């Protein structure tokens, strides 16, 4: 989406800024900071704190910069004596009920109020000081609320509301107003998911990470950008450390989101079940070994199995790690049996994409622009904060819904997002997804959807009327009509495909047909951080690295689960049911699977990792390690490279070869989309539970983490 | 826990307001009228049916002094603490009421017959000090000695004997 730019003058400087943006955000885009205590980037301003007062030429009185929007020719002054005077007064008032204990306050250095008071040269309030003596609310894990510091800006209340968690609000009235939960209950009894968005939003020391007191302040911390790889969102983070220890993790983007795992799950790195050294099976028991010993045993076992060895790469591996695994298999051990865990839950979707857009088709997924979507069609997809699965996707889609986008939910059950007032729920009978979509498409065509893709006539023949689809799928025909109307009218629709249909190639194809009808963006709601990158790295049984053809397809994920002479499992697996004569497990934490292994190779986890991923939005993210590896753990690419050299001096590869090979990846030109008709009859459902899969994948990592209690996907609790 | 009959009457109130967020305050008023206060379960029902979060429901309710979150007595005794009443000994009357009823200001007796509260000014300062019962009956020119009799009347109307 391109935004219209307007010419304005800010502080005498001619600037170009997006039209209709708040003055606070617009000024920030050209590097001018307008002081504010209550504004949240990209949210509608509320004009509560009055700090952002600016003077606009032609207006008699100063206006709030967070509620005034940019217009062509506007002339804004942000630093006149008049507005400085107002800001001083506001700060003076706020400080009259704020504890002035900056010398010990853990927020010092990161506190907006402290910064503005210093800028405005206000040491203490001229009104004297009122204190409330509220008790510290430390009744919940992870987050504390100290209302004594609260300036009632409402940022926390608004982020909580806007993302649909709705736990915090203003309670009471007047001077005794308090930010709290209903009936002042502890957060964990109020439906809080501990995402900590309120922590990032709070300008002062009111809402804080629980363990911050005496654990260092902003200027003590060493900061590094990183990425959380616990699920498909791959959220960008900032990791703050003191003396080599992680103190806190924040969302990198002002408009970003982090769930409890990303923000508070770093204790998993030092948990008791962390694998810190290689292990080999001796006398039926796993015992610690050196890298040399372990690699030797692994190399011997794999060499012996040769073409009968199987390799499965987790979708949470970085592209580098995944490339190294498939190279180890195909080029060094000489086995064609390579697949990734993506095939365990999205095999149908990946092959549907390849059928429709060619082998390099997954590259097409990066074109979806969820952040400006005005209609989101969710097919078999149920991201949910409440159920603690793919929370970030839930938040992003919810934000679109809050902004007025229609959300069409095709699902066998009433999903969380289907409860939104802008949602249209098409609750289908199991297995009737493709049939319903056939009816939805014919209704959308009748509503005037202009399909440009080739093969429309063929597709039309395969479609059924809305009435017929209604009777097959059990959805009311009015609902189908309403959804078709919203979809046909949308300017930037996005189709989101989840695990409800992603094992079913027909249903997935039908979803892609629907998207092609409006040239809509497609988003594959893959569960793992690098599902798309792992596919592009060649971890599929019938596709090579960088979407190249391979001579002979090997065995796939499900075929390798048992009967292989040797099995190499790299990274988190969604299940433990693997059987093989010889098993090498590359893992960061001890899992039930690792306990069955013959060799365990210790891998880096979360913020220790370096490499690149392609998240579920198709966005490439590269990152360096933000934390030292535990024990002698290594990145998967290093492990595979070293192992390859033990297996064969001549065929083995080095890590720098991996990086060089990945640089050469080219998605190339995508095939022009053409409709691929599928049967409109109800079929068998292949729905999988994202909750169970995600719980399985992260079970080892989270088993001993404090977040296990709050961040386990519901229905599949993480047990110790 | 709400009684079956209470659930039924709250349901009836909510049936008229299903999904209408703007009806929140009216619904809260009606529910309080029926139940006497706003129990947690009742607010949870309101939150579910009006499609508002629990925190929003409580946030709005806690804004108004009119709404109560703890059970209240059948009789609400409000002692005026306005300037005139204060000057003419309202504090002594309140102390006497507190000791005779066995509750502090703002509390309700164990049998839920009487809630003792204070108010700013009732607007009949000529009769100071005054108290009201259920915002209907007015007792004026009070002295601590009159408290026993007043409590007797208040309680007897409720059917209990002093």
Interface residues (C-beta under 8 A of the other chain):
Chain A: X161 X166 X167 X168 X169 X170 X171 X172 X173 X181 X182 X183 X190 X191 X419 X421
Chain B: X40 X43 X51 X53 X54 X55 X56 X57 X58 X59 X62 X63 X64 X69
